[in-house]
Amino acid sequence: MTSRAELLRALARDFASAGLEAPEREARALLKAGLGLADLDLVARGEQPVADENAARLNQLAARRMAGEPLARLTGRREFWSLEFALAPDTLVPRPETETLIEAVLEVFPDRAAPLTVLDLGTGTGAILAALLSEYRNAAGLGIDRAEGAARQARENLAQLGLAERARVIVGDWASAISTRFDLVVSNPPYIPSTDIASLDVEVRVHDPLLALDGGAEGLDAYRAIAADLPRLLAGGGRAVLELGIGQEADVAGLMAASGLPADGPARRDLAGVARAIVSVTA
């Protein structure tokens, strides 16, 4: 039998040969998830043997990773805003750049004790809603997703994080079934133009749900639906914070302005410098 340390080195070598950007980090994450280990188990107990059947299973997972399956899909989990979320086939893998939305909300609503009401359109794993409820201890929220599997997973994630009493998740077509007004509307909608889907990286194109990616011919279908509904969804003084795809700031700002909710200025940029989170202004 091989030891944990030996298997870790072998996986890292394979990942490096396959051209993965962070082979040691990915090998460590896969080994920890696959064997249910903590960092200490690899550092202080690296000499412990790994059963042959477990080693074979991990090598199979590693082969899938090298073929383009995201690590998060292999482990079934992803961290966002220092919270951990389980994934489902119907959910997008939460991205670090989406944390720009949370930062934008914290900027426009600085009072962490505010009893905000939050609507998360296209909630997916529930990551955005959960992150906001974790920051605003008196807030309550509603998540909506068109995919039943995503809504189910969001409910489970919110419950696991101890947020179920302040959150509900329903299945719906954007806000078509909602008549309530909210202090905050957030969304990371599908924004990839349909013709661009085929050229996406295999990690996204093959392993993320099409429903969460395809934004229609121009990538703006979801924004049009959301912008049209925002005037009736936002309470006085409320804000909408929407994630943007690359190069979409002007188009989305135009849609929001046409609905009477202009942007409050330039979109907030993510760590890569991409205009990522646009914030509306309301009366």
CORLINZI-V773589 format. One record per pair of residues at least 24 apart in sequence whose C-alpha atoms are under 10 Angstrom apart, sorted by the first residue. I is the first residue (numbers start at 1). J is the second residue. Records with the same first field share a line. If there is no record, write none. Layout:
# CORLINZI-V773589
I = J ; J
This chain:
# CORLINZI-V773589
1 = 48 ; 49 ; 50 ; 51 ; 52 ; 53 ; 55
2 = 47 ; 48 ; 49 ; 50 ; 51 ; 52 ; 55
3 = 42 ; 45 ; 46 ; 47 ; 48 ; 49 ; 50 ; 51 ; 55
4 = 28 ; 31 ; 32 ; 35 ; 41 ; 42 ; 43 ; 45 ; 46 ; 47 ; 48 ; 49 ; 50 ; 51 ; 55
5 = 31 ; 41 ; 42 ; 43 ; 44 ; 45 ; 46 ; 47 ; 48 ; 49 ; 50
6 = 46 ; 47 ; 48 ; 49 ; 50
7 = 31 ; 46 ; 49 ; 50 ; 55 ; 58 ; 59
8 = 32 ; 42 ; 46
10 = 59
11 = 58 ; 59 ; 62 ; 63
12 = 62
14 = 59 ; 62 ; 63 ; 66
15 = 62 ; 63 ; 65 ; 66
16 = 66
17 = 66
18 = 63 ; 65 ; 66 ; 67 ; 68
19 = 66
20 = 65 ; 66 ; 68
26 = 62 ; 65 ; 71
27 = 58 ; 62 ; 71
29 = 71 ; 72 ; 75
30 = 58 ; 59 ; 61 ; 62 ; 65 ; 71 ; 72 ; 74 ; 75
31 = 55 ; 58 ; 59 ; 61 ; 62 ; 75
32 = 75
33 = 58 ; 74 ; 75 ; 76 ; 77
34 = 58 ; 61 ; 74 ; 75
65 = 203
67 = 202 ; 203
68 = 201 ; 202 ; 203 ; 204 ; 206 ; 207
69 = 202 ; 203 ; 204 ; 206 ; 207 ; 208
70 = 202 ; 203 ; 204 ; 206 ; 207 ; 208
71 = 203
73 = 203 ; 207 ; 208
78 = 125 ; 127
79 = 127
80 = 127 ; 128 ; 130 ; 131
81 = 127 ; 128 ; 130 ; 131 ; 132 ; 134 ; 135
82 = 131
83 = 127 ; 130 ; 131 ; 134 ; 157 ; 161
84 = 127 ; 157 ; 160 ; 161
85 = 125 ; 126 ; 127 ; 130 ; 153 ; 154 ; 156 ; 157 ; 158 ; 160 ; 161
86 = 125 ; 126 ; 127 ; 153 ; 154 ; 156 ; 157 ; 160
87 = 124 ; 125 ; 149 ; 150 ; 153 ; 154 ; 157
88 = 124 ; 125 ; 149 ; 150 ; 151 ; 152 ; 153 ; 154 ; 208 ; 209
89 = 149 ; 150 ; 153 ; 207 ; 208 ; 209
90 = 124 ; 125 ; 145 ; 146 ; 147 ; 148 ; 149 ; 150 ; 151 ; 152 ; 153 ; 207 ; 208 ; 209 ; 210 ; 211 ; 212
91 = 122 ; 123 ; 124 ; 125 ; 126 ; 145 ; 147 ; 149 ; 150 ; 151 ; 153 ; 154 ; 207 ; 208 ; 209 ; 210 ; 211 ; 212
92 = 123 ; 124 ; 125 ; 150 ; 190 ; 204 ; 207 ; 208 ; 209 ; 210 ; 211 ; 212 ; 213
93 = 124 ; 125 ; 127 ; 204 ; 207 ; 208 ; 209 ; 212
94 = 124 ; 125 ; 126 ; 127 ; 128 ; 188
95 = 127
96 = 270 ; 271
97 = 243 ; 269 ; 270 ; 271 ; 272 ; 274 ; 276 ; 277
98 = 127 ; 128 ; 187 ; 188 ; 242 ; 243 ; 244 ; 270 ; 276 ; 277
99 = 127 ; 128 ; 131 ; 243 ; 270 ; 271 ; 276 ; 277
100 = 241 ; 242 ; 243 ; 268 ; 269 ; 270 ; 271 ; 275 ; 276 ; 277 ; 278
101 = 128 ; 132 ; 186 ; 187 ; 188 ; 241 ; 242 ; 243 ; 244 ; 268 ; 269 ; 270 ; 276 ; 277 ; 278 ; 279
102 = 128 ; 129 ; 131 ; 132 ; 135 ; 186 ; 241 ; 277
103 = 132 ; 268 ; 270 ; 277
104 = 241 ; 242 ; 267 ; 268 ; 269 ; 276 ; 277 ; 278 ; 279
105 = 132 ; 184 ; 185 ; 186 ; 239 ; 240 ; 241 ; 277 ; 279
106 = 132 ; 135 ; 136
108 = 238 ; 239 ; 241 ; 264 ; 279
109 = 136 ; 183 ; 184 ; 238 ; 239
110 = 136
111 = 135 ; 136
112 = 136 ; 137 ; 138 ; 139
113 = 137 ; 138 ; 139
114 = 138 ; 139
115 = 139 ; 140 ; 183
116 = 140 ; 141 ; 182 ; 183 ; 184 ; 238
117 = 141 ; 142 ; 166 ; 167 ; 180 ; 181 ; 182 ; 183 ; 184 ; 185 ; 234 ; 235 ; 238
118 = 142 ; 143 ; 167 ; 181 ; 182 ; 183 ; 184 ; 185 ; 186 ; 234 ; 238 ; 239 ; 240
119 = 143 ; 144 ; 167 ; 168 ; 169 ; 175 ; 178 ; 180 ; 181 ; 182 ; 183 ; 184 ; 185 ; 186 ; 187 ; 233 ; 234 ; 240
120 = 144 ; 145 ; 169 ; 174 ; 175 ; 184 ; 185 ; 186 ; 187 ; 188 ; 240 ; 241 ; 242
121 = 145 ; 146 ; 172 ; 173 ; 174 ; 175 ; 185 ; 186 ; 187 ; 188 ; 189 ; 222 ; 226 ; 242
122 = 146 ; 147 ; 150 ; 151 ; 171 ; 172 ; 173 ; 174 ; 175 ; 186 ; 187 ; 188 ; 189 ; 190 ; 211 ; 212 ; 222
123 = 147 ; 150 ; 151 ; 153 ; 154 ; 169 ; 170 ; 171 ; 174 ; 186 ; 187 ; 188 ; 189 ; 212
124 = 148 ; 149 ; 150 ; 151 ; 152 ; 153 ; 154 ; 155 ; 169 ; 188 ; 189 ; 212
125 = 149 ; 150 ; 151 ; 152 ; 153 ; 154 ; 155 ; 156 ; 157 ; 158
126 = 150 ; 151 ; 152 ; 153 ; 154 ; 155 ; 156 ; 157 ; 158 ; 167 ; 169
127 = 154 ; 157 ; 158
128 = 186 ; 187 ; 188
129 = 154 ; 158 ; 163 ; 167 ; 169 ; 186 ; 187
130 = 154 ; 157 ; 158 ; 159 ; 161 ; 162 ; 163 ; 164 ; 166 ; 167
131 = 158 ; 161
132 = 186
133 = 158 ; 163 ; 166 ; 167
134 = 161 ; 162 ; 163
137 = 163 ; 166
138 = 166
139 = 166 ; 167 ; 183
140 = 164 ; 165 ; 166 ; 167 ; 168 ; 182
141 = 165 ; 166 ; 167 ; 168 ; 169 ; 182 ; 184 ; 185
142 = 166 ; 167 ; 168 ; 169 ; 170 ; 182 ; 185
143 = 167 ; 168 ; 169 ; 170 ; 171 ; 172 ; 174 ; 186 ; 187
144 = 168 ; 169 ; 170 ; 171 ; 172 ; 173 ; 174 ; 175 ; 177 ; 178 ; 187
145 = 169 ; 170 ; 171 ; 172 ; 173 ; 174 ; 175 ; 212
146 = 170 ; 171 ; 172 ; 173 ; 174 ; 211 ; 212
147 = 171 ; 172 ; 173 ; 209 ; 211 ; 212
148 = 172
173 = 225
174 = 222 ; 225 ; 226 ; 229
175 = 225 ; 226 ; 229 ; 230 ; 232 ; 233
176 = 225 ; 226 ; 229
178 = 229 ; 232 ; 233
179 = 232 ; 233
180 = 232 ; 233 ; 234 ; 235
181 = 230 ; 231 ; 232 ; 233 ; 234 ; 235 ; 236 ; 238
182 = 230 ; 232 ; 233 ; 234 ; 235 ; 236 ; 237 ; 238 ; 239 ; 240
183 = 233 ; 234 ; 235 ; 236 ; 237 ; 238 ; 239 ; 240
184 = 233 ; 234 ; 235 ; 237 ; 238 ; 239 ; 240 ; 241
185 = 226 ; 230 ; 233 ; 234 ; 235 ; 238 ; 239 ; 240 ; 241 ; 242 ; 279 ; 280
186 = 226 ; 239 ; 240 ; 241 ; 242 ; 243 ; 277 ; 279
187 = 222 ; 223 ; 226 ; 240 ; 241 ; 242 ; 243 ; 244 ; 277
188 = 212 ; 222 ; 223 ; 241 ; 242 ; 243 ; 244 ; 245 ; 276 ; 277
189 = 213 ; 214 ; 215 ; 219 ; 220 ; 221 ; 222 ; 223 ; 226 ; 242 ; 243 ; 244 ; 245
190 = 214 ; 215 ; 216 ; 219 ; 220 ; 221 ; 222 ; 223 ; 243 ; 244 ; 245
191 = 215 ; 216 ; 217 ; 218 ; 219 ; 220 ; 221 ; 222 ; 223 ; 243 ; 244 ; 245 ; 246 ; 248
192 = 216 ; 217 ; 218 ; 219 ; 220 ; 221 ; 244 ; 245 ; 246
193 = 217 ; 218 ; 219 ; 220 ; 221 ; 245
194 = 218 ; 219
195 = 219
218 = 248 ; 251
219 = 245 ; 248
220 = 244 ; 245 ; 248 ; 251 ; 252 ; 255
223 = 251 ; 252 ; 253 ; 255 ; 256
224 = 251 ; 252 ; 255 ; 256 ; 259
225 = 255
226 = 255 ; 256 ; 259
227 = 252 ; 253 ; 254 ; 255 ; 256 ; 257 ; 258 ; 259 ; 260 ; 261 ; 280
228 = 255 ; 256 ; 258 ; 259 ; 260 ; 261
229 = 259
230 = 256 ; 259 ; 260 ; 261 ; 280 ; 282
231 = 256 ; 259 ; 260 ; 261 ; 282
234 = 261 ; 282 ; 283
235 = 282 ; 283
236 = 282 ; 283
237 = 281 ; 282 ; 283
238 = 280 ; 281 ; 282 ; 283
239 = 263 ; 264 ; 279 ; 280 ; 281 ; 282 ; 283
240 = 277 ; 278 ; 279 ; 280 ; 281 ; 282
241 = 267 ; 276 ; 277 ; 278 ; 279 ; 280 ; 281
242 = 267 ; 276 ; 277 ; 278 ; 279 ; 280
243 = 267 ; 268 ; 275 ; 276 ; 277 ; 278 ; 279
244 = 268 ; 269 ; 274 ; 275 ; 276 ; 277 ; 278
245 = 274 ; 275 ; 276 ; 277
246 = 274 ; 275 ; 276
247 = 274 ; 275 ; 276
248 = 275 ; 276
249 = 274 ; 275 ; 276 ; 277 ; 278
252 = 278
253 = 278 ; 279 ; 280
256 = 280 ; 281
257 = 281
